[in-house]
Amino acid sequence: MTEQLKIVDAFKLNLKFLMFEKGLTQEALGQKLGGMSRQGVNNLLNSDDIKTSTIGKVANALGYEETDLTDPNFKQKYFNKKD
């Protein structure tokens, strides 16, 4: 598995996790991203070809750093911050 695929996989898992934690639907996330369609968000959640700039836009819209959403240990760090 290439490094880029690892980053994309971590991003998708972390995004799905945050959507669950924050109670965000695909439609709601699309609104936070400036009006992206539900299908656009679905494509984002399932694509293996995500641009770094897109990851940055999603992170910014959710109030996180790009490096947070590409960190394979994000979920553990998220729960540690809540304690």
N, C-alpha and C positions, 0 to 999 in steps of 0.2 A: 504494500500500500504506500503510495507516495505521500510525502509530507503535506502537499496541498489537499489531498483527499482526507487526511487525518484532521486537518483544520476545518474543512467543510463539514465532516461528520460531527465533530465536536460542536460546531456552530449550530447545526440542525438540532442536535440533542438538547443543547442549552436553550435554544429558542423555544422548542416545544415545552421544555421544563418551565421556562419563565411564563409562557402563555398559560400553562396550567396553574401555576402559583398565583398569577395576577388575574386569573379568570378571563383572559382575553380570547375572544373568538377570532377566527381568521378575518372576519369583517372588521372587528374592532382594531386589530393590528393593522389592517390595511388603512384605516382612517388615521392612525398614528403615523403611518408612513406617507401621508399626504394624499390619500385617496386611492391607494392601490386596490385593485379588485380582490375579491375573495379568491378567485382563480389564480391571480398573481401571487398571493400569499401562499396558496397551495403549491404552486410551482416552486416557490422559494423553499418551502419545507421539504420538497422531494427532489430537488435538483442536485446534481453533483458538480455543477458548473456555476459557482456563485462568485461574483467579483468581490474583491476586497473592499471596493467602494460601497457595495451593497451591504456588506457586513457592517461597515462603519455607520451607514445610514440607519440600519436596524438598531444597532447598539445605542446610537444617539437618541433615537425615538423612544427607547425604553429606559434611558437614563443610565446606561452602562458604557464602559470603554470597549472598544473593539477586542482588545486582548482578553477581556472578561468572557465574552461570548465564544471565543475560540479556545478557551482553556478547558482541557479535558477534566480538570478538577473543580470546575466552577460550582457544581451542585454542592459539593462538600463545603467549599468556602462560603457559599450563600447561606447554608444552614448554620455555620459557625458564626457568621455576622449577626444572625437573628438571636442567638443565645445571649 
